[in-house]
């Protein structure tokens, strides 16, 4: 096959086909050869030119998704019509509306069994999401009076860690029966700080992820 003049299009094609296969066959059951077969003419060499392994493909998919998430975060952070608390709520709720992100989470292996993926997610939260987005809107909330805390950085850390670790089914397992209690406790805790961030949509979002992962596991077993 002739050299592709548009490598970005090739990369996106590989990621799109790979994610479809991860969803239909499961990440562990999808081979590089499966991906090659799904690409219709792209050689193994062309894939390895861009990606060293199947794992690197999944990591690239996360990078592409994180770029989309950051674009949303920037728009919310820089929206001058919202106060700090409103921005914080929008940031939390925007993740619930991202169906592609939900699909990506559904195909990701358990993070406790794959520390490399967990480390990447933790690094993104600590080095990017908290200092660039969460902490600035909390500090804005302090200025405009919509948020009250003596510990803006610590509050930002706790909110992002609880929502992305404690409420993350890839790290901290839960059942459909106790998800409402987890959401309830999270809301009780944040309300004591003058915040109210999550609603029923978050509960359904977590349940949908659990069901999708269980369905996928059943289909590929």
QUINORKA-V233419 format. One record per residue. RES is the residue in one small letter. OMEGA is omega as a letter, one per 20 degrees, with the letter a starting at -180 (999 if undefined). Layout:
<<RES:OMEGA> <RES:OMEGA>>
This chain:
<<x:a> <x:a> <x:r> <x:a> <x:a> <x:a> <x:r> <x:r> <x:r> <x:r> <x:a> <x:r> <x:r> <x:a> <x:a> <x:a> <x:a> <x:a> <x:r> <x:r> <x:r> <x:a> <x:a> <x:a> <x:a> <x:a> <x:a> <x:a> <x:r> <x:r> <x:r> <x:r> <x:r> <x:a> <x:r> <x:r> <x:a> <x:a> <x:r> <x:r> <x:r> <x:a> <x:r> <x:r> <x:r> <x:r> <x:a> <x:r> <x:a> <x:a> <x:a> <x:a> <x:r> <x:r> <x:a> <x:r> <x:r> <x:r> <x:r> <x:r> <x:r> <x:r> <x:r> <x:r> <x:a> <x:r> <x:r> <x:r> <x:a> <x:r> <x:r> <x:a> <x:r> <x:a> <x:a> <x:a> <x:a> <x:r> <x:a> <x:a> <x:a> <x:r> <x:a> <x:a> <x:r> <x:r> <x:a> <x:r> <x:r> <x:r> <x:r> <x:a> <x:a> <x:r> <x:a> <x:a> <x:a> <x:a> <x:r> <x:r> <x:r> <x:r> <x:a> <x:r> <x:a> <x:a> <x:a> <x:r> <x:r> <x:a> <x:r> <x:r> <x:a> <x:a> <x:r> <x:r> <x:r> <x:a> <x:r> <x:r> <x:r> <x:a> <x:r> <x:r> <x:a> <x:a> <x:a> <x:a> <x:a> <x:a> <x:a> <x:a> <x:a> <x:a> <x:r> <x:a> <x:r> <x:r> <x:r> <x:r> <x:r> <x:a> <x:a> <x:r> <x:a> <x:r> <x:a> <x:r> <x:r> <x:a> <x:a> <x:a> <x:a> <x:r> <x:r> <x:r> <x:a> <x:a> <x:a> <x:r> <x:r> <x:a> <x:a> <x:r> <x:a> <x:r> <x:a> <x:a> <x:r> <x:a> <x:a> <x:a> <x:r> <x:r> <x:r> <x:a> <x:a> <x:r> <x:r> <x:r> <x:r> <x:r> <x:r> <x:r> <x:r> <x:r> <x:r> <x:a> <x:a> <x:r> <x:r> <x:r> <x:r> <x:a> <x:r> <x:a> <x:a> <x:r> <x:a> <x:r> <x:r> <x:r> <x:a> <x:r> <x:a> <x:r> <x:r> <x:r> <x:r> <x:a> <x:a> <x:r> <x:r> <x:r> <x:a> <x:r> <x:r> <x:a> <x:a> <x:a> <x:999>>
